[in-house]
């Protein structure tokens, strides 16, 4: 399951950000998502995956606060579709569901021969990684790059 923030307003509008286990939003150059806006603290908010796999939004004692929907929050368990307002920026939290289905992978011994081995691998459902290959975060995508496979078995792109 891939999680992301889609910027729906503000200076980053139109961009999407894949979320890791910990993602910091702020004005600082070392923030994972940097927003140059005087209304935003250097380290304004953090998105954190808890032990149960839920994504939690934490306000990091920012000066101007963090809003989800129409409510100011200090801590919020994110749900798909939640609207997050930080300064003049608005984000939508999205979860890209994935399912397991068989796909063909090139044999590791001879990557140029193309698909020769059927394996169970992560394959995306509609409206997920496959529809936006730039978001492919699968380890198989990295393997396709390292082993010089002709395509990624998850997103279908040439690595």
DRENPA-3360 file (N, C-alpha, C; in nm, 2 decimals, always signed):
BEGIN
1 = XXXXXXXX = +0.08/-0.12/+0.00/+0.00/+0.00/+0.00/+0.09/+0.12/+0.00 ~ +0.07/+0.21/-0.10/+0.15/+0.33/-0.10/+0.06/+0.45/-0.05 ~ +0.12/+0.54/+0.02/+0.05/+0.65/+0.07/+0.11/+0.78/+0.01 ~ +0.03/+0.88/-0.01/+0.09/+1.00/-0.07/+0.00/+1.12/-0.03 ~ +0.07/+1.24/-0.04/+0.00/+1.37/-0.02/+0.00/+1.43/-0.16 ~ -0.12/+1.48/-0.20/-0.14/+1.55/-0.33/-0.16/+1.69/-0.29 ~ -0.08/+1.78/-0.34/-0.09/+1.92/-0.31/-0.21/+1.98/-0.40 ~ -0.31/+2.02/-0.33/-0.43/+2.07/-0.40/-0.45/+2.22/-0.40;
9 = XXXXXXXX = -0.35/+2.29/-0.33/-0.36/+2.43/-0.33/-0.22/+2.48/-0.27 ~ -0.19/+2.61/-0.30/-0.06/+2.66/-0.25/+0.05/+2.65/-0.35 ~ +0.17/+2.68/-0.31/+0.28/+2.69/-0.40/+0.32/+2.55/-0.46 ~ +0.28/+2.44/-0.40/+0.32/+2.31/-0.45/+0.21/+2.25/-0.53 ~ +0.10/+2.32/-0.56/-0.02/+2.26/-0.62/+0.02/+2.18/-0.74 ~ -0.05/+2.06/-0.75/-0.02/+1.97/-0.86/+0.08/+1.87/-0.84 ~ +0.16/+1.89/-0.73/+0.27/+1.79/-0.70/+0.22/+1.68/-0.61 ~ +0.28/+1.56/-0.62/+0.24/+1.46/-0.52/+0.37/+1.41/-0.45;
17 = XXXXXXXX = +0.35/+1.37/-0.33/+0.46/+1.33/-0.24/+0.43/+1.19/-0.18 ~ +0.52/+1.10/-0.22/+0.51/+0.96/-0.16/+0.55/+0.97/-0.01 ~ +0.48/+0.91/+0.08/+0.51/+0.92/+0.22/+0.58/+0.80/+0.26 ~ +0.69/+0.82/+0.34/+0.76/+0.71/+0.40/+0.70/+0.69/+0.54 ~ +0.77/+0.61/+0.62/+0.73/+0.59/+0.76/+0.73/+0.71/+0.84 ~ +0.81/+0.81/+0.81/+0.81/+0.94/+0.87/+0.84/+1.05/+0.77 ~ +0.75/+1.15/+0.76/+0.77/+1.25/+0.66/+0.74/+1.39/+0.73 ~ +0.84/+1.47/+0.73/+0.83/+1.61/+0.79/+0.80/+1.71/+0.69;
25 = XXXXXXXX = +0.70/+1.80/+0.72/+0.66/+1.91/+0.64/+0.70/+2.04/+0.71 ~ +0.77/+2.13/+0.64/+0.81/+2.25/+0.70/+0.88/+2.34/+0.60 ~ +0.92/+2.46/+0.65/+0.99/+2.56/+0.57/+1.14/+2.53/+0.56 ~ +1.19/+2.45/+0.65/+1.34/+2.42/+0.65/+1.38/+2.34/+0.53 ~ +1.50/+2.37/+0.49/+1.55/+2.29/+0.37/+1.57/+2.15/+0.40 ~ +1.58/+2.11/+0.52/+1.59/+1.96/+0.55/+1.46/+1.89/+0.58 ~ +1.35/+1.96/+0.56/+1.21/+1.90/+0.57/+1.20/+1.81/+0.44 ~ +1.12/+1.70/+0.46/+1.10/+1.61/+0.35/+1.01/+1.67/+0.25;
33 = XXXXXXXX = +0.91/+1.75/+0.29/+0.83/+1.83/+0.20/+0.85/+1.98/+0.24 ~ +0.93/+2.05/+0.16/+0.96/+2.19/+0.20/+0.87/+2.28/+0.13 ~ +0.81/+2.37/+0.21/+0.72/+2.48/+0.16/+0.77/+2.61/+0.21 ~ +0.81/+2.69/+0.11/+0.86/+2.83/+0.14/+0.74/+2.92/+0.16 ~ +0.70/+2.94/+0.29/+0.59/+3.02/+0.33/+0.61/+3.07/+0.47 ~ +0.60/+3.20/+0.49/+0.63/+3.25/+0.62/+0.52/+3.21/+0.73 ~ +0.41/+3.15/+0.68/+0.31/+3.10/+0.78/+0.34/+2.96/+0.83 ~ +0.45/+2.90/+0.77/+0.48/+2.77/+0.81/+0.61/+2.76/+0.89;
41 = XXXXXXXX = +0.61/+2.69/+1.00/+0.72/+2.67/+1.08/+0.83/+2.59/+1.01 ~ +0.96/+2.60/+1.06/+1.07/+2.53/+1.00/+1.04/+2.38/+1.00 ~ +0.99/+2.33/+1.11/+0.94/+2.19/+1.12/+0.80/+2.20/+1.17 ~ +0.70/+2.20/+1.08/+0.56/+2.23/+1.11/+0.48/+2.11/+1.15 ~ +0.49/+2.01/+1.07/+0.41/+1.89/+1.10/+0.48/+1.76/+1.05 ~ +0.44/+1.65/+1.10/+0.50/+1.52/+1.07/+0.39/+1.42/+1.04 ~ +0.41/+1.34/+0.94/+0.32/+1.23/+0.91/+0.40/+1.10/+0.95 ~ +0.34/+1.02/+1.03/+0.41/+0.91/+1.10/+0.33/+0.78/+1.09;
49 = XXXXXXXX = +0.39/+0.67/+1.04/+0.32/+0.54/+1.04/+0.34/+0.48/+1.18 ~ +0.22/+0.44/+1.24/+0.23/+0.38/+1.37/+0.25/+0.23/+1.36 ~ +0.26/+0.16/+1.47/+0.29/+0.02/+1.47/+0.18/-0.07/+1.40 ~ +0.06/-0.01/+1.40/-0.06/-0.08/+1.34/-0.07/-0.05/+1.19 ~ +0.02/+0.03/+1.13/+0.02/+0.07/+0.99/-0.06/+0.19/+0.96 ~ -0.12/+0.25/+1.06/-0.20/+0.37/+1.04/-0.11/+0.49/+1.02 ~ -0.15/+0.59/+0.94/-0.07/+0.71/+0.92/-0.13/+0.82/+1.01 ~ -0.05/+0.88/+1.09/-0.09/+0.98/+1.19/-0.02/+1.11/+1.15;
57 = XXXXXXXX = -0.10/+1.22/+1.16/-0.05/+1.36/+1.14/-0.03/+1.42/+1.27 ~ +0.09/+1.47/+1.30/+0.12/+1.54/+1.42/+0.16/+1.68/+1.39 ~ +0.10/+1.78/+1.46/+0.15/+1.92/+1.45/+0.27/+1.93/+1.55 ~ +0.38/+1.98/+1.50/+0.50/+1.99/+1.58/+0.51/+2.12/+1.65 ~ +0.41/+2.15/+1.73/+0.40/+2.28/+1.80/+0.43/+2.40/+1.71 ~ +0.37/+2.40/+1.60/+0.38/+2.50/+1.50/+0.32/+2.63/+1.55 ~ +0.36/+2.74/+1.50/+0.31/+2.87/+1.54/+0.16/+2.89/+1.49 ~ +0.13/+2.85/+1.37/+0.00/+2.88/+1.31/-0.09/+2.75/+1.30;
65 = XXXXXXXX = -0.04/+2.64/+1.35/-0.13/+2.52/+1.36/-0.14/+2.45/+1.22 ~ -0.21/+2.33/+1.24/-0.24/+2.24/+1.13/-0.39/+2.21/+1.13 ~ -0.45/+2.22/+1.02/-0.60/+2.20/+1.01/-0.63/+2.08/+0.92 ~ -0.72/+1.99/+0.97/-0.77/+1.88/+0.89/-0.92/+1.90/+0.88 ~ -0.96/+1.91/+0.76/-1.10/+1.94/+0.73/-1.12/+2.09/+0.77 ~ -1.20/+2.11/+0.88/-1.22/+2.25/+0.93/-1.18/+2.26/+1.07 ~ -1.10/+2.16/+1.12/-1.07/+2.15/+1.26/-0.92/+2.16/+1.28 ~ -0.87/+2.24/+1.37/-0.73/+2.25/+1.41/-0.70/+2.13/+1.49;
73 = XXXXXXXX = -0.58/+2.06/+1.46/-0.55/+1.94/+1.52/-0.40/+1.94/+1.58 ~ -0.38/+1.87/+1.68/-0.25/+1.84/+1.73/-0.20/+1.70/+1.69 ~ -0.30/+1.61/+1.68/-0.28/+1.47/+1.64/-0.40/+1.43/+1.57 ~ -0.38/+1.36/+1.46/-0.50/+1.31/+1.38/-0.47/+1.19/+1.31 ~ -0.55/+1.08/+1.33/-0.54/+0.96/+1.25/-0.59/+0.99/+1.11 ~ -0.51/+0.98/+1.01/-0.55/+1.02/+0.87/-0.64/+0.91/+0.81 ~ -0.73/+0.96/+0.73/-0.82/+0.88/+0.66/-0.81/+0.92/+0.51 ~ -0.82/+0.83/+0.41/-0.81/+0.87/+0.27/-0.91/+0.98/+0.24;
81 = XXXXXXXX = -0.86/+1.08/+0.17/-0.95/+1.19/+0.14/-0.94/+1.31/+0.23 ~ -0.87/+1.29/+0.35/-0.86/+1.40/+0.44/-0.79/+1.52/+0.38 ~ -0.84/+1.64/+0.40/-0.78/+1.76/+0.35/-0.70/+1.82/+0.47 ~ -0.57/+1.85/+0.44/-0.48/+1.91/+0.54/-0.44/+2.05/+0.49 ~ -0.46/+2.14/+0.58/-0.42/+2.28/+0.55/-0.31/+2.32/+0.64 ~ -0.20/+2.36/+0.58/-0.08/+2.41/+0.65/-0.04/+2.54/+0.58 ~ -0.05/+2.65/+0.66/-0.03/+2.78/+0.60/-0.12/+2.80/+0.48 ~ -0.07/+2.84/+0.36/-0.15/+2.86/+0.24/-0.16/+2.74/+0.16;
89 = XXXXXXXX = -0.10/+2.63/+0.21/-0.10/+2.50/+0.13/-0.20/+2.41/+0.18 ~ -0.27/+2.34/+0.08/-0.37/+2.24/+0.11/-0.32/+2.11/+0.04 ~ -0.33/+2.00/+0.12/-0.30/+1.87/+0.07/-0.42/+1.77/+0.09 ~ -0.42/+1.67/+0.00/-0.52/+1.56/+0.02/-0.44/+1.44/+0.04 ~ -0.48/+1.36/+0.15/-0.41/+1.24/+0.19/-0.48/+1.13/+0.10 ~ -0.39/+1.05/+0.03/-0.44/+0.94/-0.05/-0.37/+0.81/-0.02 ~ -0.45/+0.70/-0.03/-0.39/+0.57/-0.01/-0.42/+0.49/-0.14 ~ -0.31/+0.44/-0.19/-0.32/+0.37/-0.32/-0.32/+0.22/-0.28;
97 = XXXXXXXX = -0.43/+0.16/-0.30/-0.45/+0.02/-0.26/-0.37/-0.07/-0.36 ~ -0.33/-0.18/-0.32/-0.26/-0.28/-0.41/-0.32/-0.42/-0.38 ~ -0.31/-0.50/-0.48/-0.35/-0.64/-0.46/-0.24/-0.73/-0.52 ~ -0.25/-0.86/-0.48/-0.15/-0.95/-0.53/-0.21/-1.03/-0.65 ~ -0.14/-1.03/-0.76/-0.17/-1.11/-0.87/-0.04/-1.15/-0.94 ~ -0.05/-1.27/-1.01/+0.08/-1.31/-1.07/+0.12/-1.22/-1.19 ~ +0.25/-1.20/-1.20/+0.31/-1.12/-1.31/+0.43/-1.20/-1.35 ~ +0.48/-1.17/-1.47/+0.60/-1.24/-1.52/+0.72/-1.15/-1.49;
105 = XXXXXXXX = +0.83/-1.21/-1.45/+0.95/-1.14/-1.42/+1.06/-1.20/-1.51 ~ +1.16/-1.12/-1.55/+1.27/-1.18/-1.62/+1.35/-1.27/-1.52 ~ +1.41/-1.37/-1.58/+1.50/-1.46/-1.50/+1.62/-1.38/-1.45 ~ +1.66/-1.39/-1.32/+1.77/-1.32/-1.27/+1.90/-1.36/-1.34 ~ +1.91/-1.49/-1.39/+2.03/-1.54/-1.46/+2.05/-1.47/-1.59 ~ +1.95/-1.44/-1.67/+1.96/-1.39/-1.80/+1.86/-1.28/-1.82 ~ +1.89/-1.15/-1.77/+1.79/-1.05/-1.78/+1.75/-1.00/-1.92 ~ +1.82/-1.03/-2.02/+1.79/-0.99/-2.15/+1.68/-1.08/-2.22;
113 = XXXXXXXX = +1.66/-1.20/-2.17/+1.57/-1.29/-2.23/+1.42/-1.25/-2.20 ~ +1.40/-1.16/-2.12/+1.26/-1.12/-2.09/+1.19/-1.21/-1.99 ~ +1.06/-1.20/-1.97/+0.99/-1.27/-1.87/+1.00/-1.43/-1.89 ~ +1.05/-1.50/-1.79/+1.06/-1.64/-1.80/+1.01/-1.71/-1.68 ~ +0.98/-1.64/-1.58/+0.94/-1.70/-1.45/+0.82/-1.63/-1.39 ~ +0.72/-1.71/-1.36/+0.60/-1.66/-1.30/+0.62/-1.65/-1.15 ~ +0.59/-1.53/-1.09/+0.60/-1.52/-0.95/+0.48/-1.44/-0.90 ~ +0.46/-1.45/-0.77/+0.36/-1.36/-0.71/+0.43/-1.23/-0.67;
121 = XXXXXXXX = +0.38/-1.12/-0.72/+0.44/-0.99/-0.70/+0.33/-0.89/-0.68 ~ +0.37/-0.78/-0.62/+0.27/-0.67/-0.60/+0.23/-0.61/-0.73 ~ +0.10/-0.61/-0.75/+0.05/-0.54/-0.88/-0.06/-0.45/-0.83 ~ -0.06/-0.34/-0.90/-0.15/-0.23/-0.85/-0.29/-0.25/-0.90 ~ -0.39/-0.19/-0.83/-0.53/-0.19/-0.87/-0.55/-0.06/-0.95 ~ -0.66/-0.05/-1.01/-0.69/+0.08/-1.08/-0.68/+0.20/-0.99 ~ -0.63/+0.31/-1.04/-0.61/+0.44/-0.97/-0.49/+0.42/-0.87 ~ -0.40/+0.33/-0.90/-0.29/+0.32/-0.81/-0.16/+0.34/-0.88;
129 = XXXXXXXX = -0.05/+0.27/-0.83/+0.08/+0.29/-0.88/+0.09/+0.28/-1.04 ~ +0.01/+0.18/-1.09/+0.02/+0.15/-1.23/-0.03/+0.27/-1.31 ~ -0.13/+0.35/-1.26/-0.18/+0.46/-1.34/-0.09/+0.58/-1.32 ~ +0.01/+0.58/-1.23/+0.10/+0.69/-1.21/+0.24/+0.62/-1.19 ~ +0.31/+0.57/-1.29/+0.43/+0.50/-1.27/+0.54/+0.57/-1.20 ~ +0.54/+0.70/-1.19/+0.64/+0.77/-1.12/+0.63/+0.74/-0.97 ~ +0.52/+0.68/-0.93/+0.51/+0.65/-0.78/+0.54/+0.51/-0.75 ~ +0.60/+0.43/-0.84/+0.63/+0.29/-0.82/+0.74/+0.29/-0.71;
137 = XXXXXXXX = +0.70/+0.23/-0.59/+0.79/+0.22/-0.48/+0.82/+0.08/-0.45 ~ +0.79/-0.01/-0.54/+0.81/-0.15/-0.51/+0.96/-0.19/-0.52 ~ +1.00/-0.28/-0.43/+1.14/-0.33/-0.44/+1.17/-0.39/-0.57 ~ +1.06/-0.44/-0.64/+1.08/-0.50/-0.77/+1.12/-0.40/-0.88 ~ +1.08/-0.27/-0.86/+1.12/-0.17/-0.95/+1.27/-0.14/-0.94 ~ +1.31/-0.14/-0.81/+1.46/-0.12/-0.79/+1.54/-0.24/-0.85 ~ +1.48/-0.36/-0.83/+1.55/-0.48/-0.89/+1.56/-0.47/-1.04 ~ +1.45/-0.42/-1.10/+1.45/-0.40/-1.25/+1.56/-0.31/-1.29;
145 = XXXXXXXX = +1.58/-0.20/-1.21/+1.69/-0.11/-1.25/+1.83/-0.17/-1.23 ~ +1.85/-0.24/-1.12/+1.98/-0.30/-1.09/+2.01/-0.42/-1.18 ~ +1.91/-0.49/-1.22/+1.94/-0.61/-1.30/+1.92/-0.58/-1.45 ~ +1.88/-0.46/-1.48/+1.87/-0.41/-1.62/+1.76/-0.49/-1.70 ~ +1.65/-0.52/-1.63/+1.53/-0.58/-1.69/+1.47/-0.49/-1.79 ~ +1.40/-0.54/-1.89/+1.35/-0.45/-1.99/+1.23/-0.37/-1.94 ~ +1.17/-0.41/-1.83/+1.06/-0.33/-1.78/+1.04/-0.37/-1.63 ~ +0.97/-0.28/-1.56/+0.94/-0.30/-1.42/+0.81/-0.39/-1.42;
153 = XXXXXXX = +0.81/-0.50/-1.35/+0.69/-0.59/-1.34/+0.57/-0.53/-1.27 ~ +0.59/-0.42/-1.20/+0.48/-0.36/-1.12/+0.42/-0.24/-1.21 ~ +0.50/-0.15/-1.25/+0.44/-0.03/-1.32/+0.45/-0.05/-1.47 ~ +0.53/-0.14/-1.52/+0.54/-0.16/-1.66/+0.63/-0.07/-1.74 ~ +0.69/+0.02/-1.67/+0.78/+0.12/-1.73/+0.92/+0.06/-1.75 ~ +0.99/+0.11/-1.85/+1.13/+0.08/-1.87/+1.21/+0.15/-1.76 ~ +1.28/+0.08/-1.68/+1.35/+0.15/-1.57/+1.46/+0.24/-1.61;
% end
